[in-house]
Amino acid sequence: MPDLYLTPLTGAALVFLVVVCGHRFRLAWKDKAPGWQRRAWLWGLPAAAGFLLLAFLPLQT
């Protein structure tokens, strides 16, 4: 898959998405209001997926 890469704009957008989702995950985990586990999964999965994309896809130069 040599065609698969991130452009600088998509990389920056993905960093923003990971930060926002990770922060919301942390808030759901910290507050532990009713239904917190579902909210933690809903925010944690996109954060983890975005982090993995950032970790394993190269940036286009």
C-alpha positions in Angstrom: 0.0 0.0 0.0 2.5 2.7 -1.1 -0.4 5.0 -2.0 -1.6 5.3 1.6 -0.3 8.4 3.4 -1.5 11.5 5.3 -1.3 15.0 3.9 -0.2 17.7 6.3 -3.8 19.0 6.5 -5.3 15.6 7.2 -2.6 14.9 9.8 -3.3 18.1 11.6 -7.0 17.5 11.5 -6.4 14.0 12.9 -4.2 15.3 15.7 -7.1 17.7 16.6 -9.6 14.9 16.6 -7.4 12.7 18.8 -6.9 15.4 21.3 -10.6 16.3 21.5 -11.8 12.7 21.7 -9.1 11.8 24.2 -10.1 14.8 26.4 -13.8 13.8 26.3 -12.8 10.2 27.1 -10.9 11.4 30.1 -13.8 13.6 31.3 -16.3 10.7 31.0 -13.9 8.4 32.9 -13.2 11.0 35.6 -16.9 12.1 36.2 -18.3 8.6 36.3 -21.9 9.9 35.9 -24.5 7.3 34.9 -23.7 5.8 31.6 -20.1 6.9 31.7 -18.8 3.6 30.3 -20.7 3.9 27.1 -19.6 7.5 26.7 -16.0 6.5 27.4 -16.2 3.9 24.6 -17.8 6.3 22.2 -15.0 8.8 22.7 -12.1 6.4 23.3 -12.5 4.3 20.1 -12.1 7.3 17.7 -9.2 8.6 19.8 -7.5 5.2 19.6 -8.2 4.8 15.9 -6.9 8.2 15.1 -3.8 7.7 17.2 -3.1 4.4 15.4 -3.5 6.2 12.0 -1.1 8.9 13.1 1.4 6.3 14.3 1.4 4.0 11.3 0.6 6.1 8.3 3.5 8.3 6.9 3.1 12.0 6.2 3.4 13.1 2.6 6.3 15.5 2.2 
